[in-house]
């Protein structure tokens, strides 16, 4: 019998072994993904950090080989053995040969074998894809996502699930249909759902769920683990070797605190594969890793350079009101409604482009503040606001920026009309841009929309427009030209958003017009 048993009483009960998930992990051994002999499952600091931050609804964006799948498989087994009435489903992509399913089955089998060195685990059914333990009324199943529309809509029907683990869901075919069925088998506010994947394209179910989580919408908490946090991604330096950043992407990594050894590893990977491939497989940030499939509307290289040079806001604010702003330091996990990169300069002119929404969970309401003289994007308002609430926020934001001119989209059905009436009646804010018909607000018809976007695209290309907002830049990356038999239309990729892009186009349109004649407004100190 192994000498390891000296550290734990052989008669330890299963209940004691499963009392704590981290302690349970210490009883397991795993086979490394790169092969070789089994090793103890010792949680890395990344895994520990995630365990401390996890909720009951989590979505993880990860680099290759950070062992998040392994961690969640251990939790699947722990849940199965510790929760009375456990109904665990592990859902992976469908493949010819069932490669991923077989990998998961093998990893779980290894964990069970190692666990049995410490405690007795007698199951009633134990095969490659199904475990059953009658005494605990528990089951665990490994299933594949639907490979076709019909199977995606049928698979999982009739199941009752209280822990759902979805792995590499960005690679699934018919992911939306599959997820709908399996999530409907979950209790609304109980159990656990974890979705973990490396990134793929900037569209689809996984992308959409992750972006919503980043924006603080929906049930899920977003977790991101860049490659450079994983200590295995290092290449030792030769004696006297110095690694100096050679590109804007490398300069960004250095600003993030990436070590020379990690930078050397990354440079070698890019040289042997490609920057785009490495950005997807080993993401440095949660935006550029999602590959765009269509023809980019904005210059992709310039947008990436702005992403590489972006820095966090200097201030964020969750609540706006007529008596001033209540401040909150930048760096929160959830994206706050207001992000400020440059405080208002007394006497300077600013414009605000606003794309309101109904605030009912679909498109977000967005507003972009631009310094009229320099074209700098200085602040963003973004969130789920009812139109009259957005008017309140817009008025406070505009007064803070020296009585800025507000240009509001007033298309029917989008909340713009209500927002404009609230600005007039409730907020008594007069400096509102007029359209060519002399009425407040801007109508974005097919032709005027195209014209505004073309002007903004030129401003980006000429580098006249500048921004540090990674969320706006993320939307610009996924703003593509959709080609049909009769037309070419710029719009967001499926699953992506364009709220911030359209607000920016409106703000830039307003900034390009002659400055209106009016009495100067009094600024409010931020």
Steps between C-alpha positions, in 0.01 A plus 500: 500500500625847414703693754269791423243332724711602799364851460135397517318235697408215263158484668415858411138503392382624162298768678814639659693477174236704315430757771727759336559527126866615527570218746328255264728616217806418710397131496502482119764437238480604135677425174650820353355604166844472342523137619734327739448350842218596730561785742311622809232761433655798672295811433688780329452854621277562195277208597492613862413856397214373288372273780485802730320711239258241364124538528220264403497637144846549350644544151876467451719631218832319521832438329611154398628268773400700807320184617156652551337196341692274741393712796134489398512123438624460856207712616261289291620190683490678835141618439396150396643349822404775746155629395197285578298460180784629282425520130825592330533546124832570328436634151774508234524551125396220265792358304565216262662236718367669817844630591393759759244268656761227533752742652247604765407138574867406540571797728204416726603134512852601609354722772281217630791257509712746698213580737458131579851494642359700789134410538257233394277603208249235394284603207205310357575594137842603373575518129678741270223761483264426790536465877219411739498474878164384632578562865542871429239508221773649281589482131776644282486500121740605226310619193582661168336817371268458204688456173190596298203730550260215568723324751590830668133573566428148628814417697454552870121509496351316795811544713505655845839663564639679805860538383575575135861521382542620141853470363640665186153625414636757254579205271150347506279482196144616571612624841200728558250219442699258717540748786130591494396138553753422774453825692126438502579176686662703780316648798470876454687615810673188630776261405811599306571587138855553380588575137872493420666543163789636304382770257395449139324752276341826605151358474290211621346388827816488710619840376160656563471356852852610589447854372175530696678379813776760452232768467337383823193367322338164562579238762864422429819632653785537250848369586802561277844346539764634256785274395769696683345420838594135443856439622565225244510754217858614549825460304823551699728780383856430392779651705496876441195483269265798502145493362386840372141550375493513121130555426207687652359162612824423687503849652148435628614171656786678678255757635299207636808389693593205276852378577780482240488119520128499421548755223771281345265199510223702334731636229613147413139378479403787269803433278418129464124546449339843454399796715133438423520130585685567826252774592223240479674203663687703764297818557663801659173689526132414478437691175763439231489122558160473328567470128282693258369296209369778275670792325573762763333837445761689702871459429585190705866597544419847634233362733749244632760772555247697703422184698869447567533858622176511700510575871229470768273794580620746760161503667175305495160598634199281561245767587431837345268761641414865480702574812822355358659162447570238760849375425643153500854391430577325171575129494169339594420153367176623344498770235356817661260732315752783465870480416715814486841524330538878504336741741332810354725798433338833594399699197539211254213378281374141502233308312309189602359244259222290651341178377220430751331165548183382667705374794322167515799268460562514125729763350669722754468877516829664400646850494844620395656832606744656252723803548398715205842658432717186510261215413596316820246264648502601866209317665241223446153443641385143442239277660141385518301819555137580446485802263404754770777369727750536219383860453583566865846349457561686174406834653733447797780388268449796266494754785822349634662548158437876483144481372586264214276478195301173504412325173238229557388247241123536472396209282161355587495201732844552652416725796652812342176695490428433867858587592477833314169591667650419841803717426265788421224458759667323794861615474441845345811447285494726194829432320369213288611458139239554229471297182470658157122513545550737794374249756700372800690178445658330200313257277723220375345385174677247280674779308587724797622198699732398219628857466569537874684168513708587193606829660594320822693233307699772326571666835631170638712444188644854521552446874291812567278301737672365812368274775624288790167324554568129445127428485450747216809362327362150545183603319706664227691173450174310448336764281519342155368546148214259431479428129178388333407455135374859483688698763785540746398609849729569797367341818607293798587132478235256618517491880693827521366852571522845344349730764829679567593519132172668409525742794852588381380557142229733632748685723749539213225628269413759762867592555552558127217752481559870571489576870151627595456855625384496858575639845774311683381238746647465845712187546469274799828390657544121484 
